[in-house]
Amino acid sequence: MEIRGLGFKENESIKKPSFSVVPFEKELANLLEKVNLEQKKLEALKSAVLKGEDVPMYELVLQSQKAKIALDLLIQVRNKLLEAYQELNRLQV
């Protein structure tokens, strides 16, 4: 039984996937914007319901859950960042 290689030459470079690197602060700013947008959508739906406009109740409940999940995610990210900061402060240099 003969064992054959995968067909790569020794000097042939393997192509790495290309992706863009976004700085952390921009990702965090994007998350904050998305959470804010979900909260604003919820407030718009609430005010429409209070004005007596014809808004299906399921849309209000659905948007309420979306806003809650987005806010919970933001709180978890904040907690993890705070834990990491506290851990760095505990390190002895």
C-alpha positions in Angstrom: 0.0 0.0 0.0 1.5 3.3 -1.1 1.0 6.5 0.9 0.7 9.6 -1.2 0.9 13.2 -0.2 -1.8 15.8 -0.4 -0.4 17.2 -3.6 1.2 20.3 -2.0 4.7 21.2 -3.0 7.1 22.0 -0.3 7.5 25.7 -1.2 3.9 26.2 -2.2 2.3 28.6 0.1 -1.2 27.9 1.4 -3.6 30.7 0.7 -5.0 32.1 3.9 -8.6 33.4 3.9 -8.8 37.1 3.5 -10.9 39.1 6.0 -10.9 42.6 7.2 -9.9 43.4 10.7 -12.1 45.9 12.4 -10.7 47.7 15.5 -12.4 46.7 18.7 -13.6 50.2 19.5 -15.5 50.3 16.2 -17.1 47.0 16.9 -18.2 48.3 20.3 -19.5 51.5 18.8 -21.5 49.4 16.2 -23.0 47.3 19.0 -24.0 50.5 20.9 -25.6 51.9 17.8 -27.6 48.6 17.2 -28.8 48.5 20.8 -29.8 52.1 20.6 -31.7 51.5 17.3 -33.6 48.6 18.8 -34.5 50.8 21.8 -35.7 53.6 19.5 -37.8 51.2 17.5 -39.4 49.9 20.7 -40.2 53.5 21.9 -41.7 54.3 18.5 -44.0 51.3 18.7 -45.0 52.1 22.2 -45.9 55.6 21.3 -47.9 54.4 18.3 -49.9 52.1 20.5 -50.5 54.8 23.1 -51.7 57.1 20.3 -54.2 54.5 19.3 -52.7 53.6 16.0 -53.3 50.1 14.6 -50.2 48.3 15.6 -50.4 44.5 16.0 -49.6 43.4 19.5 -47.2 40.7 18.3 -45.0 43.4 16.7 -44.8 45.3 20.0 -44.0 42.1 21.9 -41.4 41.0 19.3 -39.7 44.4 19.3 -39.7 44.4 23.1 -37.9 41.1 23.1 -35.4 42.2 20.5 -34.6 45.3 22.5 -34.3 43.3 25.7 -31.9 40.7 24.1 -29.8 43.5 22.6 -29.5 45.2 26.0 -28.7 42.0 27.7 -25.9 41.3 25.2 -24.5 44.8 25.8 -24.6 44.3 29.6 -22.8 40.9 29.2 -20.1 42.5 27.0 -19.7 45.3 29.6 -19.4 42.7 32.4 -16.8 40.7 30.5 -14.8 43.9 29.8 -14.9 44.9 33.4 -13.8 41.4 34.5 -10.9 41.5 32.1 -9.9 45.0 33.3 -10.0 43.8 36.9 -8.0 40.8 36.1 -5.3 42.9 34.4 -5.2 45.1 37.5 -4.5 42.0 39.7 -1.5 41.0 37.6 1.8 41.6 39.3 4.4 43.0 37.0 
